[in-house]
Amino acid sequence: YRLTLGFNNYDYSFYKVSLYMKNFVLQKEKVLVEYCRTLPNLFHYLKGVGPWEIELELHVKNEKHLNSIVRDLRTKFGDIIRTYDVMLVTDELVGELNLFKH
């Protein structure tokens, strides 16, 4: 199950940060996960199957707040973060995707 908040009703914005990793071994991932657990604005840490390895879902006050989080991530984990993409989510579809349903 996944709790979805009506984030547009608050003074926060919803962002997804896709992390493209390098030299990403289990020990370094554990350190990253522990760091992410300390971020009060992080709602989901997703390990991806796409071109990026990690996706973070954050609710932040503004772009300045987001930039400070991303800058801190790059400072602390620059040895394993190759690059990243940031996406502002303005609306989220709710529902199930069932690829096997006819």
N, C-alpha and C positions, 0 to 999 in steps of 0.2 A: 504494500500500500504506500501511497505517497500523499502527503498533506500538501495541498496547494492553497496558498494564501492569495487573497485578492490584493496583490501588491500595488495595483494602480490606485487603490483607495488610501494609500499611505504616502508619506513624504519621502519615500524611498524608490529607487529605480532598480530594476532587475537586469543583471548582466550575466552573460555566460563568457567565461574565459577558457579558450581551448589552448592547452599546453602541448607543444611539440617537443619531445624529449630527446636527449642524447646521453649516452653512457648511463642509461637508466637501469640500474640493477635493484634487486629486491631490498637490499639494505638502505639504499638512498631513497627508495619509495617509502619505506617505513618512516624515515625522518621527515619526508614531505607530508605524509599523512598526519603525523603527530603535530607538525606545525599547523596544518590546516584545521586541526581540531581546536586550536587556540583562537581561531578567527571567529568572532561572534557574528559576523555578517555572512558567513559561508553556510549555505543551506544544503548543498549537495556536492559531493566529491564523486565523480563518475570516472571509472576506468573505461576508456573507449576502445572501439574496434576499428574506427575510421582512421583517417590520416593523422589525427592527433591521438595522443595516448591518454591524456587526462582532461576532463572538463570540470570546471568549477562553476557553481551557480551561486551568485552573490546578490544580496539586496544591500545597496549602498545609498548614502545620502545624496551624493552628486558625483560628477566626473572626477573632481579633485580627490574625493575619498577613494574612488576606485583606483585612480592613478597611484595613490600612496600604497595601497595594498599590492598592486602589480609591481611597483618599484621595489617594495620590500621582498616580494617573491624572487624577483630577478637578482637582487643583492645576495640573498641567502642561498639561492639555488641556481645561480648562473652557470654552475658547472654541469647541470643536468637539463636546464631549459634551453633548448635550441632557439625557439621563437614562440610566439603566441598570437592568437587572434582574440579580439574582444567584440562581443555582439550585445547590443542593447535589445532586450526583449520587451516589446510594447504590448504584446498580446500572446497568450498561450492557449492553444487548443487543448481541450480536455476530452479524453476518450480513450478507447482501446484500439490498438492496431493488431489485428489478427490476420496474419498472412495466409493462414490455412483455411479460413472461412470462405465458403463458395457463395 
